[in-house]
Amino acid sequence: MRFQDKTIWITGASSGIGEALAYQFAAEGAKLIISSRREQELQRVKDNIRSECLVIPFDSKDFLAVENAVTAVIEHYGKIDVLVNNAGISQRSLAIDTQALVDREIMEINYFATINLTKKVLPYMMQNGGGQIAVISTRISHK
Ligand SMILES: NC(=O)c1ccc[n+]([C@@H]2O[C@H](COP(=O)([O-])OP(=O)(O)OC[C@H]3O[C@@H](n4cnc5c(N)ncnc54)[C@H](OP(=O)(O)O)[C@@H]3O)[C@@H](O)[C@H]2O)c1
């Protein structure tokens, strides 16, 4: 039970990999924060979890909302042991068919938003003597 009583924040927890991670960490006795844009879906995930679970919805592109989310998490738990940056989008199309706007949107959500949240969480982890940061990434394999 490596994550027993650890405070773990999972972004993109309303479906897919993030939702599955929430159940795994909860089974290990972690205290969770689950985030994404769709609050109703996050509530559904929370309803499947018996341990402590805080729902904090936000759009990770909205930097003010991210700041408020970090404040809310710290007010509730006082610390963050593990941050799992999982929120992201993917696109399956040939490079030649993919518009620049789509490239930009992917970078905004998967790259810049991840860096932004991580840098906002980092001071609290350092204050607490450390922490773990994970990133669920993707590869771009344009043909
Ligand atoms: N499944 C794969 O084969 C695969 C392969 C390589 C990489 N990945 C990466 O793994 C991560 C999870 O993917 P998945 O397959 O589990 O897909 P998914 O089910 O679509 O999950 C993506 C999650 O990100 C959230 N999200 C998207 N845009 C957001 C935004 N602007 N702000 C906040 N949350 C946002 C979504 O929730 P809301 O819609 O509620 O906001 C959702 O919970 C992604 O970063 C993806 O790029 C997946």
PDBQT file of the ligand as one rigid body, heavy atoms in Angstrom, charges set to zero:
ROOT
HETATM    1  N1  LIG A 201      -5.644   6.126 -24.460  1.00  0.00    +0.000 N 
HETATM    2  C1  LIG A 201      -4.530   6.156 -25.175  1.00  0.00    +0.000 C 
HETATM    3  O1  LIG A 201      -4.265   5.297 -26.024  1.00  0.00    +0.000 OA
HETATM    4  C2  LIG A 201      -3.499   7.234 -24.938  1.00  0.00    +0.000 A 
HETATM    5  C3  LIG A 201      -2.308   7.118 -25.603  1.00  0.00    +0.000 A 
HETATM    6  C4  LIG A 201      -1.333   8.069 -25.389  1.00  0.00    +0.000 A 
HETATM    7  C5  LIG A 201      -1.570   9.118 -24.518  1.00  0.00    +0.000 A 
HETATM    8  N2  LIG A 201      -2.757   9.248 -23.886  1.00  0.00    +0.000 N 
HETATM    9  C6  LIG A 201      -2.923  10.404 -23.004  1.00  0.00    +0.000 C 
HETATM   10  O2  LIG A 201      -3.462   9.956 -21.774  1.00  0.00    +0.000 OA
HETATM   11  C7  LIG A 201      -4.276  10.967 -21.206  1.00  0.00    +0.000 C 
HETATM   12  C8  LIG A 201      -5.645  10.380 -20.886  1.00  0.00    +0.000 C 
HETATM   13  O3  LIG A 201      -6.218   9.923 -22.073  1.00  0.00    +0.000 OA
HETATM   14  P1  LIG A 201      -7.473   8.956 -22.176  1.00  0.00    +0.000 P 
HETATM   15  O4  LIG A 201      -7.205   8.001 -23.261  1.00  0.00    +0.000 OA
HETATM   16  O5  LIG A 201      -7.829   8.442 -20.819  1.00  0.00    +0.000 OA
HETATM   17  O6  LIG A 201      -8.557   9.969 -22.756  1.00  0.00    +0.000 OA
HETATM   18  P2  LIG A 201      -9.910  10.583 -22.181  1.00  0.00    +0.000 P 
HETATM   19  O7  LIG A 201     -10.782   9.502 -21.628  1.00  0.00    +0.000 OA
HETATM   20  O8  LIG A 201     -10.453  11.451 -23.274  1.00  0.00    +0.000 OA
HETATM   21  O9  LIG A 201      -9.426  11.472 -20.967  1.00  0.00    +0.000 OA
HETATM   22  C9  LIG A 201      -8.952  12.776 -21.100  1.00  0.00    +0.000 C 
HETATM   23  C10 LIG A 201      -9.291  13.519 -19.829  1.00  0.00    +0.000 C 
HETATM   24  O10 LIG A 201      -8.793  14.845 -19.929  1.00  0.00    +0.000 OA
HETATM   25  C11 LIG A 201      -9.802  15.760 -19.557  1.00  0.00    +0.000 C 
HETATM   26  N3  LIG A 201      -9.602  17.014 -20.255  1.00  0.00    +0.000 N 
HETATM   27  C12 LIG A 201      -9.530  17.232 -21.590  1.00  0.00    +0.000 A 
HETATM   28  N4  LIG A 201      -9.376  18.536 -21.863  1.00  0.00    +0.000 NA
HETATM   29  C13 LIG A 201      -9.348  19.173 -20.658  1.00  0.00    +0.000 A 
HETATM   30  C14 LIG A 201      -9.218  20.531 -20.261  1.00  0.00    +0.000 A 
HETATM   31  N5  LIG A 201      -9.105  21.521 -21.169  1.00  0.00    +0.000 N 
HETATM   32  N6  LIG A 201      -9.233  20.825 -18.939  1.00  0.00    +0.000 NA
HETATM   33  C15 LIG A 201      -9.360  19.857 -18.015  1.00  0.00    +0.000 A 
HETATM   34  N7  LIG A 201      -9.486  18.546 -18.316  1.00  0.00    +0.000 NA
HETATM   35  C16 LIG A 201      -9.484  18.214 -19.620  1.00  0.00    +0.000 A 
HETATM   36  C17 LIG A 201     -11.126  15.067 -19.917  1.00  0.00    +0.000 C 
HETATM   37  O11 LIG A 201     -12.182  15.465 -19.083  1.00  0.00    +0.000 OA
HETATM   38  P3  LIG A 201     -13.290  16.583 -19.401  1.00  0.00    +0.000 P 
HETATM   39  O12 LIG A 201     -13.793  16.343 -20.777  1.00  0.00    +0.000 OA
HETATM   40  O13 LIG A 201     -14.314  16.334 -18.321  1.00  0.00    +0.000 OA
HETATM   41  O14 LIG A 201     -12.600  17.891 -19.233  1.00  0.00    +0.000 OA
HETATM   42  C18 LIG A 201     -10.780  13.617 -19.583  1.00  0.00    +0.000 C 
HETATM   43  O15 LIG A 201     -11.044  13.361 -18.217  1.00  0.00    +0.000 OA
HETATM   44  C19 LIG A 201      -4.350  12.104 -22.223  1.00  0.00    +0.000 C 
HETATM   45  O16 LIG A 201      -3.432  13.119 -21.842  1.00  0.00    +0.000 OA
HETATM   46  C20 LIG A 201      -3.927  11.441 -23.527  1.00  0.00    +0.000 C 
HETATM   47  O17 LIG A 201      -3.306  12.356 -24.402  1.00  0.00    +0.000 OA
HETATM   48  C21 LIG A 201      -3.730   8.322 -24.083  1.00  0.00    +0.000 A 
ENDROOT
TORSDOF 0
